[in-house]
Amino acid sequence: MITFYYNLAPNPMKVALFLEEAALAYELRPVDTRKGEQHRPEFLAINPNGKVPVIIDQDAGATVFD
């Protein structure tokens, strides 16, 4: 299963489109960058750059972020 952290900006939407087209199972986790949620400690633990999109593939044990 893939966990996808996103907002409605163009780059995360490109990833969302790919996930849909590839028919991969994923769980959405919205990140409200207007409220600064990308700077919360729990998000920075996932992506120290504080940016979206982020993909976590639990099956592969891999995290991919910008």
N, C-alpha and C positions, 0 to 999 in steps of 0.2 A: 504494500500500500504506500502511496505517495501522499505526503502532506505538502500542500501548496500555500505559501504565504504570499498575499497579493494585495494590491489596491487597484483602482480603475485606470491607472496610467497606461500608456501604450505598451511599454515593454512587458509588464505582467500580463496584459491581455494577449500578447503574442504567445506567451507560454501557455496560457489557458486554452487558446485555440489549438496549439499542438497537442496538449493533453486530451482534448476532446477528439481531435482527428485521429490520434493514435489509439483511441478507445482504452486508455489506461485508467485504472481505478485510482481515484484520488479524493482527498478530503480538503475542503477549502478552509483557510484561516485568514479572514480579512485583517488587514493592518491599516488603521486610520492614520495616515501620515499627517493629516491636518491637525490631529490632536497630539502628535508627537509619539504615537505608540511605538514607532521604530526605534526610539531612544530608551525604552523601558529595559531594565536589566534582563528580563526573561527573553526579550527579542535579541538583545545584543549577545546573549549567550549562544544564540543560533547563528547570527550574522554580526560579527563585530564591526562591520562597515555600516550597519544601521540602514540598509537599503532593501527594497523589494525589487524583484521577486526572489523568493527562496524556495527551493524544492528539497524535501527530505525524503529519501527512499529508504524506508525502514528495512525492506527485504535485502537491499544491497549494503545497508549501513553507510550510505553516502549522503552528504549534504552539499548542495550546489547553490552558490549565491554570487552576486555581483560584487 
